[in-house]
Each structure stands twice: as structure tokens, then as C-alpha cells.
Amino acid sequence: MKKTIYPVILSGGSGSRLWPMSRSKYPKQFLPMLGSKSLFTQTLERVGPAYGFGAPLVVANEHHRFMVNEQAAKAAIDLAAVILEPVGRNTAPAVAIAALRAAEIDPDALLLFLPSDHVILDTPGFHKAVSDAACAAKQDYLVCFGMAPTRPETGYGYILEGAEISGAKGAKRVKAFKEKPDEATAAGYLKDGGYHWNSGMFMFAASTILAEFETHQSAMLTACKKALASAAPDLNFLRMTEADFGAVPADSIDYAIMEKTSKAAVLPSEFGWSDVGSFSALADVQKADGSGNVMVGDVMSVDTKNCFVHGDGRLISTVGVEDLIIVATDDAVLVANKDQDQDVKKIVDRLKAEGRAEADFHSTVYRPWGNYRTLAIGDRYQVKEIEVYPGKRLSLQKHHHRAEHWVIVEGSAVVTRDTETKLLSENESIYLPLGAVHRLENPGKIALRLIEVQSGSYLGEDDIVRFEDDFNRENET
């Protein structure tokens, strides 16, 4: 009997090794790293209903919840649920929570666990591998998708294959899991053969994985059940409390289950996979020029070899350099040796330690209603460019310490100011004095853009009192 496969998209990562493109509040999975669509959108489309999959379940950081909804809506993919993690606990609790949720509907559901930030270039090949993995999963195996290694990579774990599984279309028992090796050990794996990169993608039946949690991680499973039982619905989100989910032991699915179970299987696969975990990996899935360079954006190079250069709206020029990574955004520039790109996250650690916003935010900050970008800031003023999506509106709010002046530059706006409501068009403006209760709404079918000039004694985002909000953010900054 054919079983429906339900994708579970794990979207809790921050992509710190891809800073400054990726920031914790807007990480790599939501960015168009390759082409015009984000990695998250590409993941959703790869397992869409057109291919016979069930509605995806997403496990996400609560800070990213509106990005999940917005990008799923643009992809026209209906989500079964979005489970929000108030704190990160690694992948094992995320798998357990998703399996518990799926088992409420169908205990024998086949679950396809996919990170949201991977690249897969061969979609038909991926679908064939999923179909083959389902054969092993129906026999109660926990199936890892193993990728054929092409180089002595030290950034991935390895899986050593064992005996073939009868009737499982190429799946094999796992003989051993190997930690991330040094280069000499990795080279030995390639020479010996039978080793595969651990892709972090899995398939198993909900009932099978929950039974393995009961056997090997009973305390974790009990804590996950408690966290899920106390979760409260919020719009289409399922919110677990920080107290309950924070009490769940943190561990990866590899350490917690896969290295302990007797049911581990590996399906050797080749479908153009990359975890895009570093800038070198991002360069590998893009076409290089005759000098080995991958250039993205407005780049001019002379005597440049084997470099990855990524610009975002400004000219980048290179002369006489090689084996470098150069990434420029409108608020930060990274220059690193290619062989040290795994250490980019050390910069992020320092930024966080110093309390700098560049660790978490781009200059463009995304909200459920749209986004804003700071253009200029002084001691008592700030200028922003604001975009409001069609049909969206900001909360009804007021500020204690600042006044605002809005100038409409594109689209139309409905503005509430205390007891009056005004419709404004391009080149019209309105003043909102300190303490005025106000709201901004886009009633049109195109984006609303405006310039906001703030002035006052304090301009922080936490100077906001919400009275009504379409997104249930009354108690958030």
C-alpha cells in the first residue's frame, strides 16, 4: 500500500558561517542564495503537493515565524503547522516534537526530515531517492541519505555502509558513523570506499522513530511530550513555552538516536546536494570563470584567481589576489582566506559578545507587514525607508519619546491618527506628534513605500505601545 510522505522542514539554523549575508534574525534559509528564490522556498517547492507529498510541517525559531508564513504563501504551499521553538535545542528534540505531532494524525506516517537551507540541483534524482528510501522506512529502518564524497571534506560527518537490505532499493545497513575527520582521515575514507557524507536528511515512520526515542532517549521524549502538550495555538503557529521546551535536553539526532539504534540505514544518493554551510560550498554550486572565480553582483577583477566575490548593490574591485572570499553588504564587508571560511562564525561570536546589531540584523529589517531600512541616524533623529506589503497594516500604536513624519513615495496609504483617518497618495505626507495613536495600512494591490523621519529624545524600537495587532505581537518590541 502506498503511504503519503509528509515533509518536515527543520528551519532553526542561523547560518553564522555565511555572515554577513546571513544574520541570526534573517538567516541563509530565507535568502536567495542561488537564483531569485530563497533556499526555504526551494525546499518547500521540492516537496510540494504536485509531487504527491502531504502538507509540510515546519519546525522554526519563533523569531522567523512570519518569514516562514510569508515565503510559504508566495510559494502557494499550504503548511500543516508551524511549530515554534522558543530556544534552540538542536535537531533531536525537533525530530521528536514533529514525530509526536504527526503521530496524532497517523502513527505510521512516513516522515521526510529536510533542513531548510540545503541546495539540491537534481530534483528528479531527489524524488527517486525519496521513493527508494520509503521502501526501507516501511521496513522500520531509520534512513539517512548518504552523499557520494567528492573530496576529503573535513566539515561533514561520514557514514560507512554495511550489508544491503533486502527489498529496499539500494539502501544498506549502517556499519558505523564517523565524526568530522581531519584531512588525512577523510582522504583515507575516499581511498577505502564505502563511505558517504551524512547529509542531515532522514526518512522514517513516526511510530519507528518514537519507539527508538523511548528506547534510547526516554527522558528527552518525556520532556518533548510535556512541551507539546502545553503548546498553545497562535494564528497558524503552535507555540511551546520557553520553560517547558527549554527543559528538553539538547542533542543532535545523530548522537541521540542514529549512532545508538540498530535500525540505521543509509541510502547512497547523488542529486546535486550541498548544505551550503560555507562560502566555499556556496561557490562550489555556482559556475566559475576561466580563472576559477565565482563573481556575484557588480564585480570588476584584474589578475584575480580562485576567489568568491559577492557584492550587494555596490562595485567591488579586486587586483592581484587569489584564494579569497570577499562579501560586501550595505553595512559590512568580509575578507577571508578560502581555507579559513569555517572560522567566519568566530567573527559572529565576537559581534555578539560586543552586543553589536550586525550579528543579528541586516540594515533591512523584516516584519510580518513588510520591512524597513535605516537610511540615516543621529542623536535625535532617524530616517527610514518603509515598505508595507499589499493588504497589510501595522499595529495600532503610540510612542512616548518620538514624533514621526511620513512621506508617501509609492502606492497609497490609509493612516489613522487619533480620531481621524486619511487616505494618502504619492508625494503626500502626514505628521504624527509624540503620543498620537496611529496606524499605517496599505489598501492597494502594489507595495506601499514611504520615507519616515523620526525625531525625539529616544528612538529605540522598544518605544512602542501596541493597542491592536493583526499578528498577536502586543507584548513584543
C-alpha positions as CSV (number, residue, x, y, z in Angstrom):
1,M,0.0,0.0,0.0
2,K,1.4,3.4,-0.9
3,K,1.8,5.7,2.0
4,T,1.8,9.5,1.9
5,I,5.1,11.0,2.7
6,Y,4.9,14.1,5.0
7,P,7.8,16.5,4.8
8,V,9.1,18.0,8.0
9,I,11.2,21.2,7.3
10,L,13.7,22.0,10.0
11,S,14.3,25.7,9.9
12,G,16.1,26.6,13.2
13,G,19.6,27.4,11.9
14,S,21.3,30.8,11.9
15,G,23.9,30.3,9.1
16,S,26.7,32.0,11.1
17,R,29.4,30.8,8.7
18,L,27.8,32.8,5.9
19,W,27.9,36.1,7.7
20,P,27.4,39.0,6.6
21,M,24.9,37.6,4.1
22,S,23.2,35.5,6.8
23,R,22.2,37.1,10.1
24,S,20.5,35.3,13.0
25,K,17.3,37.2,12.6
26,Y,17.3,36.7,8.8
27,P,19.4,33.6,8.2
28,K,20.5,32.0,5.0
29,Q,17.5,29.7,4.5
30,F,15.3,32.8,3.8
31,L,17.8,34.4,1.5
32,P,18.0,34.0,-2.3
33,M,21.5,32.4,-2.2
34,L,21.0,30.8,-5.6
35,G,18.7,32.4,-8.1
36,S,15.7,34.5,-7.2
37,K,14.1,32.2,-4.7
38,S,15.2,31.5,-1.1
39,L,16.5,28.1,0.0
40,F,13.5,27.7,2.2
41,T,11.1,28.4,-0.7
42,Q,13.1,26.0,-3.0
43,T,12.8,23.3,-0.2
44,L,9.1,23.8,0.0
45,E,8.6,23.6,-3.7
46,R,10.7,20.5,-4.0
47,V,8.2,18.6,-1.7
48,G,5.0,20.4,-2.9
49,P,1.6,18.7,-3.5
50,A,2.3,18.5,-7.2
51,Y,4.8,15.7,-6.4
52,G,2.4,13.8,-4.2
53,F,3.7,14.9,-0.8
54,G,1.5,15.7,2.1
55,A,1.3,19.2,3.6
56,P,4.7,20.1,5.1
57,L,5.2,20.6,8.8
58,V,7.7,23.3,9.7
59,V,9.8,23.5,12.9
60,A,11.2,27.0,13.2
61,N,12.7,29.5,15.5
62,E,9.9,31.8,16.8
63,H,11.8,34.9,15.6
64,H,11.4,33.6,12.0
65,R,7.7,32.7,12.1
66,F,6.4,35.4,9.9
67,M,9.1,34.8,7.3
68,V,8.0,31.2,7.2
69,N,4.4,32.2,6.5
70,E,5.3,34.9,4.0
71,Q,7.5,32.7,1.9
72,A,5.1,29.7,2.1
73,A,2.3,32.0,0.9
74,K,4.4,33.3,-2.0
75,A,5.2,29.7,-3.0
76,A,1.4,28.8,-2.7
77,I,2.3,26.0,-0.3
78,D,-0.2,25.2,2.4
79,L,1.5,24.3,5.7
80,A,0.1,21.6,8.0
81,A,1.5,23.5,11.0
82,V,4.4,25.7,12.1
83,I,5.9,24.5,15.4
84,L,7.9,27.3,17.1
85,E,11.0,26.7,19.2
86,P,11.4,29.4,21.8
87,V,15.0,28.3,22.3
88,G,17.3,26.1,20.2
89,R,17.7,22.5,21.4
90,N,19.4,21.0,18.3
91,T,17.8,18.6,15.9
92,A,16.8,15.6,18.1
93,P,14.1,17.4,20.1
94,A,12.8,19.0,16.8
95,V,12.5,15.5,15.3
96,A,10.8,14.1,18.4
97,I,8.3,17.0,18.5
98,A,7.5,16.7,14.8
99,A,7.0,12.9,15.1
100,L,4.7,13.3,18.1
101,R,2.6,15.9,16.2
102,A,2.4,13.7,13.1
103,A,1.6,10.6,15.1
104,E,-1.5,12.4,16.5
105,I,-2.9,12.1,12.9
106,D,-1.2,9.0,11.6
107,P,1.1,6.9,13.8
108,D,2.6,5.1,10.8
109,A,3.1,8.3,8.7
110,L,6.3,8.4,6.7
111,L,8.2,11.5,7.7
112,L,10.9,13.1,5.4
113,F,13.1,15.4,7.5
114,L,14.8,18.1,5.5
115,P,16.9,21.0,6.6
116,S,15.5,24.2,5.0
117,D,18.9,25.6,3.9
118,H,20.3,22.9,1.6
119,V,20.7,23.0,-2.2
120,I,19.6,20.2,-4.4
121,L,20.3,20.6,-8.1
122,D,18.7,17.4,-9.4
123,T,15.1,17.4,-8.3
124,P,14.0,14.3,-10.2
125,G,17.0,12.4,-8.7
126,F,16.0,13.6,-5.3
127,H,12.4,12.4,-5.8
128,K,13.7,9.0,-6.9
129,A,15.9,8.8,-3.8
130,V,12.9,9.6,-1.6
131,S,10.9,6.9,-3.2
132,D,13.7,4.4,-2.7
133,A,14.2,5.5,1.0
134,A,10.4,4.9,1.6
135,C,10.9,1.2,0.8
136,A,13.4,0.9,3.7
137,A,11.4,3.2,6.0
138,K,8.4,0.9,5.6
139,Q,10.5,-1.9,6.9
140,D,11.1,0.1,10.1
141,Y,14.5,1.4,9.2
142,L,15.7,4.9,10.0
143,V,17.1,6.0,6.7
144,C,19.9,8.5,6.2
145,F,20.6,10.0,2.7
146,G,24.3,9.5,2.2
147,M,26.1,11.7,-0.4
148,A,29.0,10.4,-2.5
149,P,32.1,12.2,-1.3
150,T,33.9,14.1,-4.0
151,R,36.8,15.4,-1.9
152,P,38.4,14.8,1.6
153,E,35.9,17.1,3.3
154,T,36.5,17.8,7.0
155,G,33.3,19.7,7.6
156,Y,30.9,16.7,7.3
157,G,30.4,13.5,9.3
158,Y,30.8,10.2,7.4
159,I,28.7,7.1,7.2
160,L,30.2,3.7,6.5
161,E,27.9,1.4,4.6
162,G,27.2,-2.2,5.6
163,A,25.2,-5.1,4.1
164,E,22.4,-4.5,1.6
165,I,18.8,-4.5,2.9
166,S,16.6,-6.9,1.0
167,G,13.8,-5.2,-0.9
168,A,15.0,-1.7,0.0
169,K,16.1,-0.5,-3.5
170,G,19.7,0.2,-2.7
171,A,19.5,1.0,1.0
172,K,22.2,-0.5,3.2
173,R,22.7,-1.1,6.9
174,V,24.9,1.5,8.6
175,K,28.1,-0.2,9.8
176,A,29.5,3.0,11.5
177,F,29.1,6.7,11.9
178,K,32.3,8.7,11.8
179,E,32.8,12.1,13.4
180,K,34.1,15.0,11.2
181,P,37.6,13.8,10.4
182,D,40.9,15.6,9.8
183,E,42.0,15.8,6.2
184,A,44.3,12.7,6.2
185,T,41.5,10.6,7.7
186,A,39.0,11.9,5.2
187,A,41.4,11.1,2.3
188,G,41.6,7.6,3.7
189,Y,37.8,7.3,3.6
190,L,37.8,8.2,-0.1
191,K,40.5,5.7,-0.9
192,D,38.9,2.9,1.0
193,G,35.4,3.5,-0.5
194,G,32.0,2.6,1.1
195,Y,31.9,6.0,2.9
196,H,29.2,8.6,2.4
197,W,28.8,12.2,3.6
198,N,26.0,12.5,6.2
199,S,23.6,14.9,4.6
200,G,21.4,15.5,7.6
201,M,18.3,14.4,5.7
202,F,16.3,11.4,7.0
203,M,13.2,9.3,6.4
204,F,11.4,7.1,8.9
205,A,7.9,6.2,10.1
206,A,6.7,8.3,13.0
207,S,6.0,5.1,15.1
208,T,9.5,3.8,14.5
209,I,11.4,6.9,15.5
210,L,9.2,7.4,18.6
211,A,9.9,3.8,19.6
212,E,13.7,4.5,19.3
213,F,13.3,7.6,21.4
214,E,11.6,5.6,24.0
215,T,14.4,3.1,24.0
216,H,17.4,5.4,23.8
217,Q,16.2,8.9,24.9
218,S,13.2,8.3,27.2
219,A,13.8,11.4,29.3
220,M,14.1,13.6,26.2
221,L,10.9,12.1,24.8
222,T,9.0,12.7,28.1
223,A,10.1,16.3,28.1
224,C,9.1,16.7,24.5
225,K,5.6,15.3,25.2
226,K,5.2,17.8,28.1
227,A,6.4,20.7,25.9
228,L,4.0,19.7,23.1
229,A,1.1,19.1,25.5
230,S,1.4,22.7,26.9
231,A,1.8,24.3,23.5
232,A,-0.8,27.0,22.6
233,P,-2.1,27.8,19.1
234,D,-1.4,31.4,17.8
235,L,-2.6,32.1,14.3
236,N,-1.3,29.1,12.4
237,F,1.6,28.7,14.8
238,L,2.0,26.2,17.7
239,R,3.8,27.9,20.5
240,M,5.7,25.9,23.1
241,T,6.6,27.7,26.3
242,E,10.3,28.5,26.9
243,A,10.1,26.9,30.4
244,D,8.9,23.5,29.0
245,F,10.9,23.4,25.8
246,G,14.0,24.8,27.5
247,A,13.8,21.8,29.9
248,V,14.3,19.4,27.0
249,P,17.8,18.0,26.8
250,A,19.7,19.4,23.8
251,D,21.3,16.9,21.3
252,S,21.5,16.2,17.6
253,I,19.5,13.4,16.0
254,D,22.8,11.8,15.0
255,Y,24.2,11.5,18.5
256,A,20.9,10.9,20.3
257,I,19.4,8.2,18.1
258,M,21.2,7.3,14.8
259,E,24.5,6.3,16.5
260,K,22.7,4.1,19.0
261,T,19.9,2.4,17.1
262,S,20.2,-1.0,15.4
263,K,17.8,0.2,12.7
264,A,20.0,2.8,11.0
265,A,20.2,2.5,7.2
266,V,22.0,4.6,4.5
267,L,20.7,5.2,1.0
268,P,23.7,6.1,-1.2
269,S,22.5,9.1,-3.3
270,E,23.6,11.6,-5.9
271,F,21.3,14.5,-6.7
272,G,23.5,17.6,-6.7
273,W,23.4,18.2,-2.9
274,S,25.1,20.8,-0.9
275,D,24.5,22.0,2.7
276,V,25.8,25.5,1.6
277,G,27.5,25.5,5.0
278,S,30.3,27.9,4.0
279,F,31.2,30.3,1.2
280,S,33.4,27.7,-0.4
281,A,30.4,25.4,-0.5
282,L,28.3,28.2,-2.0
283,A,31.0,28.8,-4.6
284,D,31.0,25.0,-5.5
285,V,27.4,25.1,-6.7
286,Q,27.9,28.1,-8.9
287,K,29.7,28.4,-12.3
288,A,33.3,29.7,-12.1
289,D,35.0,31.7,-14.8
290,G,38.2,30.7,-16.6
291,S,40.3,31.8,-13.6
292,G,38.3,29.8,-11.1
293,N,36.4,32.9,-9.7
294,V,32.8,33.0,-8.8
295,M,31.6,36.6,-9.1
296,V,28.1,37.7,-8.0
297,G,26.9,41.3,-8.4
298,D,28.8,44.3,-9.7
299,V,32.4,43.0,-9.6
300,M,35.5,44.1,-11.6
301,S,38.6,42.0,-11.3
302,V,42.1,42.1,-12.6
303,D,44.6,39.2,-12.1
304,T,42.3,37.5,-9.7
305,K,42.2,33.7,-9.2
306,N,40.1,31.2,-7.3
307,C,38.1,33.9,-5.4
308,F,34.5,34.1,-4.4
309,V,33.3,37.7,-4.6
310,H,29.7,38.6,-3.7
311,G,28.5,42.2,-3.9
312,D,25.2,43.6,-2.9
313,G,24.5,46.8,-4.8
314,R,28.0,48.3,-4.9
315,L,31.0,47.9,-7.1
316,I,33.7,45.6,-5.8
317,S,37.1,45.7,-7.5
318,T,39.9,43.2,-7.0
319,V,43.5,43.3,-8.2
320,G,46.2,40.6,-7.9
321,V,44.5,38.5,-5.3
322,E,43.7,34.8,-5.1
323,D,42.0,32.2,-2.9
324,L,40.0,34.9,-1.1
325,I,36.4,35.2,0.0
326,I,35.1,38.8,-0.3
327,V,31.5,39.5,0.6
328,A,30.0,43.0,0.9
329,T,26.6,44.1,2.1
330,D,25.5,47.6,2.6
331,D,26.6,47.6,6.3
332,A,29.5,45.1,6.5
333,V,32.4,43.6,4.5
334,L,34.1,40.2,5.0
335,V,37.5,39.3,3.6
336,A,38.8,35.8,4.4
337,N,41.2,33.2,3.1
338,K,39.2,30.4,1.4
339,D,40.8,27.8,3.6
340,Q,39.6,29.6,6.7
341,D,36.0,30.1,5.8
342,Q,34.8,27.7,8.5
343,D,36.1,30.3,11.0
344,V,33.7,33.1,9.9
345,K,31.4,32.2,12.8
346,K,34.2,33.4,15.1
347,I,33.5,37.0,13.8
348,V,29.8,36.4,14.7
349,D,30.8,35.3,18.2
350,R,32.8,38.5,18.7
351,L,30.0,40.7,17.4
352,K,27.5,39.0,19.8
353,A,30.0,39.4,22.7
354,E,30.2,43.1,22.0
355,G,26.5,43.5,21.6
356,R,26.6,44.6,18.0
357,A,23.4,44.6,15.9
358,E,25.3,43.3,12.8
359,A,25.3,39.8,14.3
360,D,21.5,39.6,14.3
361,F,20.1,42.1,11.8
362,H,20.7,43.3,8.3
363,S,20.2,47.0,7.6
364,T,16.9,45.9,6.2
365,V,14.7,44.5,9.0
366,Y,11.8,42.3,8.1
367,R,8.4,42.4,9.8
368,P,5.2,40.4,9.1
369,W,3.7,43.5,7.4
370,G,6.8,44.4,5.3
371,N,10.2,45.8,6.0
372,Y,12.2,48.9,6.8
373,R,15.7,50.1,6.2
374,T,17.6,52.8,8.2
375,L,18.9,55.5,5.8
376,A,20.4,57.9,8.4
377,I,20.6,58.2,12.1
378,G,21.7,61.0,14.5
379,D,21.4,61.8,18.2
380,R,17.8,62.9,18.0
381,Y,16.7,61.8,14.5
382,Q,16.4,58.7,12.3
383,V,15.3,58.3,8.7
384,K,13.9,55.1,7.4
385,E,12.6,53.7,4.1
386,I,9.5,51.6,4.9
387,E,7.7,49.0,2.6
388,V,4.2,47.7,3.5
389,Y,3.0,44.7,1.6
390,P,-0.4,44.9,-0.2
391,G,-3.3,44.4,2.2
392,K,-1.1,44.5,5.3
393,R,-1.2,47.0,8.1
394,L,1.0,47.9,11.1
395,S,-0.3,47.7,14.7
396,L,-2.4,50.5,16.2
397,Q,0.3,52.1,18.4
398,K,1.8,55.1,20.0
399,H,5.3,56.3,21.1
400,H,6.3,58.0,24.3
401,H,9.5,59.6,23.1
402,R,9.3,60.4,19.4
403,A,7.3,62.1,16.7
404,E,7.1,60.9,13.1
405,H,6.7,62.4,9.7
406,W,5.6,60.1,6.8
407,V,6.1,61.0,3.1
408,I,4.5,58.6,0.6
409,V,6.8,57.8,-2.4
410,E,4.9,54.9,-4.0
411,G,1.4,53.4,-3.6
412,S,-1.3,54.6,-1.3
413,A,-1.8,54.6,2.4
414,V,-4.6,54.7,4.9
415,V,-3.4,56.5,8.0
416,T,-5.2,56.5,11.3
417,R,-4.2,59.4,13.6
418,D,-6.1,59.6,16.8
419,T,-9.7,60.0,15.8
420,E,-9.2,60.8,12.1
421,T,-8.5,58.5,9.1
422,K,-6.8,59.8,5.9
423,L,-6.1,58.3,2.5
424,L,-2.7,59.5,1.2
425,S,-1.2,59.1,-2.3
426,E,2.3,59.6,-3.7
427,N,4.0,62.9,-2.8
428,E,1.6,63.5,0.1
429,S,2.7,63.5,3.8
430,I,1.4,63.5,7.3
431,Y,2.8,64.4,10.8
432,L,2.3,62.2,13.8
433,P,3.1,64.1,17.0
434,L,4.5,62.4,20.1
435,G,1.9,60.4,21.8
436,A,-0.5,60.2,18.9
437,V,-2.3,56.9,18.5
438,H,-1.7,55.9,14.9
439,R,-1.7,53.1,12.3
440,L,-0.4,52.6,8.8
441,E,-2.2,50.4,6.2
442,N,-1.7,49.5,2.6
443,P,-5.1,49.2,1.0
444,G,-3.8,48.7,-2.6
445,K,-2.5,45.9,-4.7
446,I,1.1,47.1,-5.1
447,A,3.7,47.8,-2.4
448,L,3.4,50.9,-0.3
449,R,6.7,52.7,0.2
450,L,7.3,55.8,2.3
451,I,10.1,57.7,4.0
452,E,9.8,58.1,7.8
453,V,11.6,60.8,9.7
454,Q,11.7,60.2,13.4
455,S,12.7,62.9,15.9
456,G,12.8,62.8,19.7
457,S,14.8,62.0,22.8
458,Y,14.8,58.2,22.3
459,L,14.4,56.3,19.0
460,G,14.7,52.7,20.1
461,E,12.3,50.0,18.6
462,D,11.1,49.3,22.2
463,D,9.4,52.7,22.4
464,I,6.1,51.3,21.2
465,V,2.8,50.6,22.9
466,R,0.5,48.4,20.8
467,F,-3.3,48.5,21.3
468,E,-4.3,46.2,18.4
469,D,-2.2,43.9,16.2
470,D,-3.1,41.6,13.3
471,F,-0.1,39.4,14.2
472,N,-0.6,39.0,18.0
473,R,2.5,41.0,18.9
474,E,1.0,43.2,21.5
475,N,3.7,42.3,24.0
476,E,6.7,42.3,21.6
477,T,9.0,45.1,20.5
